[in-house]
Amino acid sequence: MIKSLAIALSIVCGTVAAGAADLNPGSSTDLKDPVYSPDWVGQYLSEVRVGGLYHDPGIFGNRKEKGGDGNLEVLFASPEFLAPIWAPRPHLGTSINTAGDTSQLYAGLTWSFNLWQSLFLDLSEGPSLNDGELDKKYPDRKALGSHILFREQASLGWQFDGHNSLSVMLDHISNASLARYNQGMETIGLRYGYRF
């Protein structure tokens, strides 16, 4: 079920991103509907990131699961009410495992920091919904303990211009020992980002 939801989310996000990319900010249009206005992109949609991840590399534990993950993430413009906490951007994403192991849908907030020239650091936090195993009955699968986990992410990247970036991303999911089993899992990989 999670993989079906993840695929549906990927299709929706890809369609929204493709439609938004087709908007031409330089065109003169009299459309009144904000959904079809060029301002809609900058007002609601901030960035789309896509990439490939190494699944369960065992950075903070033993490696058990296999394959790679295809990752798609959409970041939205930070609403004004989040300004007091350094204006994080809400995000929605999915990582789909290519070997049939754990896939996830996730959401949360992303804080972005410019470190030096075009070098940036992103830190994210939020919940994750997964289709992984909960206990230790399969020795080649992580016992995640719960289908709803905490997810933290850090990205270090380079913004080439106003639109394009490449970043290295590391994320971690676990239940913070709130369930009987808590074999957390990480993914690490490279992502391309496009800012609107």
Secondary structure, 3 states (H helix, E strand, C coil): CHHHHHHHHHHHHHHHHHHHHHCCCCCCCCCCCHHHCCHHHHHHEEEEEEEEEEECCCCCCCCCCCCEEEEEEEEECCCHHHHHHCCCEEEEEEEEECCCCCCEEEEEEEEEEEEECCEEEEEEEEEEEECCECCCCCCCCCECCCCEEEEEEEEEEEECCCCEEEEEEEEEEECCCCCCCCCCEEEEEEEEEEEC
